[in-house]
Amino acid sequence: MRKLWMVLLAAVFAGCSDGRITDPIDLVERVPRALGVEYEWIFRGWDGTRPVGQPSVQLRWDLPTNWNGEVFRVYGRRSGSGSYLLLATVTSCAEGRCRYTDLNVASGQGYD
């Protein structure tokens, strides 16, 4: 019976081993902080007397405390639709903040 338990434990640990130990505190420190979302109309100019532009959604966040240059991947989808899709890979962050502007949005449409 003891041998069976040893074999089962070895199988479990072998299946879960990837060579890294994950510390839950470390995961919390890697999460972006102070996420802000803002809808904005980007003014492009005039067409006679009518303003011309497009809607946008801006995401802003503070860098995690132990950020070391990794990229951030932004995923999204229309509300109630299928799977999340990769929208962008954000690589340029400055002064402790990152920003992404999504121009592929429509007024009145919800997004997740």
C-alpha positions, 0 to 999 in steps of 0.5 A: 500500500505504501508503495502505491502511494509513493508511485501516485505521489511521484506521478502527481509531482512529475506531471506538475513540475515545470522547474518553477516555484510560483509564489502567490505574492509574486503574482500579485506584484506582477499585476498592472495597477490602477487600470483606467478606461476612457471613451474619447472622440478623436477630432480629426478636422472639419468637413465643411461645418461638420466635425470629423473624427472617430471614437476610441477607447483608451486604457491606462495602467500603472506598471507592476512593482516588479516589472522588468520590461515584459510586454503587455497583451491586450485582449478584448471582444464585443460584449456577449460575443465569442472568444477574446482576441489579442488586440495589441501588444504594448511595449512602450511604457514610460514614467511608470505608466502604460497606455493603449488606444483602441481605434477599432470601436463603434459608438453604442457598442459594448466591449469586454 
